[in-house]
Amino acid sequence: MVAGVVDVTRDRYRDLLTPTPGASALGRSASTERYTSSALWGENVLLIDGTWTTGNHAQSASTALKVAGAGSVAVVVLGRHLNIDYGDTATYVEQARLRRFAWELWAIRPWIHV
């Protein structure tokens, strides 16, 4: 999507991540087993994600990129409409509203980000 829309970055876009065969069974959990990545040699990566619920896919993707040799990995989420009628999304939204913002915490779940 980004390669086709943002002309200035088109020549730098690379599809690096591949879901593993068992990725769909992981549900919403973060896992080092969700993705594999093409080899990187200290390259910095801008990871663009089209959804954000728990941050687990972005966390899993970032881990795969770092394991593959990425330098820094930054994540940008393009947008997300939360359907509070889907699964336990209403609970996540309510929990997020009750917490004060802190850079060292994930947006939805109170995990320490390291």
URRA-V37715 format. One record per residue. RES is the residue in one letter. PSI is psi in degrees with one decimal (* if undefined). OMEGA is omega in degrees with one decimal (* if undefined). Layout:
BEGIN
res->(RES,RES)
psi->(PSI,PSI)
omega->(OMEGA,OMEGA)
END
This chain:
BEGIN
res->(M,V,A,G,V,V,D,V,T,R,D,R,Y,R,D,L,L,T,P,T,P,G,A,S,A,L,G,R,S,A,S,T,E,R,Y,T,S,S,A,L,W,G,E,N,V,L,L,I,D,G,T,W,T,T,G,N,H,A,Q,S,A,S,T,A,L,K,V,A,G,A,G,S,V,A,V,V,V,L,G,R,H,L,N,I,D,Y,G,D,T,A,T,Y,V,E,Q,A,R,L,R,R,F,A,W,E,L,W,A,I,R,P,W,I,H,V)
psi->(-47.2,-42.1,-34.3,-22.4,-41.9,93.6,-39.5,-24.1,-2.4,-41.1,-14.2,-8.3,133.5,136.8,102.6,-28.8,142.3,125.1,142.3,162.0,-31.7,10.3,-41.4,-26.8,-12.6,-13.8,-133.5,1.5,146.5,139.2,141.5,-9.0,3.4,-41.9,156.6,160.8,150.7,155.3,139.7,149.7,72.1,7.8,141.9,142.2,134.1,110.6,120.7,122.3,138.1,-2.0,158.1,115.3,-64.1,-15.4,0.7,-36.7,-42.6,-39.9,-44.1,-42.8,-42.9,-41.2,-44.1,-39.3,-41.5,-41.6,-33.7,-2.8,10.6,148.6,-94.4,148.2,120.1,143.4,131.2,128.5,124.6,-34.9,159.5,125.8,121.7,119.8,102.3,-9.0,-3.5,123.0,-132.6,26.0,-39.4,-39.2,-44.6,-43.1,-44.7,-42.3,-41.5,-37.9,-28.6,-17.8,144.6,148.9,138.7,132.3,-30.3,0.3,148.7,154.8,-41.4,-44.8,146.3,49.3,143.9,129.5,120.9,*)
omega->(-177.1,-179.2,-179.3,-174.8,-174.2,-174.1,-175.1,-179.5,-173.1,-176.9,179.8,-178.3,173.4,175.9,-171.4,-170.1,175.4,175.8,177.0,179.7,-178.4,-174.7,-176.1,179.9,-177.2,-179.6,-178.1,-175.0,174.1,-178.7,173.5,-178.9,-175.1,-175.5,164.1,-177.6,170.1,-178.5,176.7,-178.6,178.4,-179.7,174.3,-174.2,169.4,-178.8,-178.6,-176.3,-179.0,179.1,174.9,174.0,179.5,-175.0,-175.0,178.6,178.0,178.2,179.0,179.5,178.4,178.6,179.0,179.0,178.8,177.9,-179.5,174.9,179.5,173.6,175.2,174.6,175.5,-178.0,173.0,177.1,-176.1,179.0,-179.2,171.4,-179.0,176.0,-174.7,176.3,-178.3,173.9,-178.9,-178.7,179.8,178.0,178.4,-179.6,179.8,178.2,-179.9,179.6,-177.3,-177.5,173.1,179.8,173.6,-177.8,-174.8,179.5,172.4,-172.5,-173.6,-178.1,-173.6,177.6,174.8,179.2,179.4,*)
END
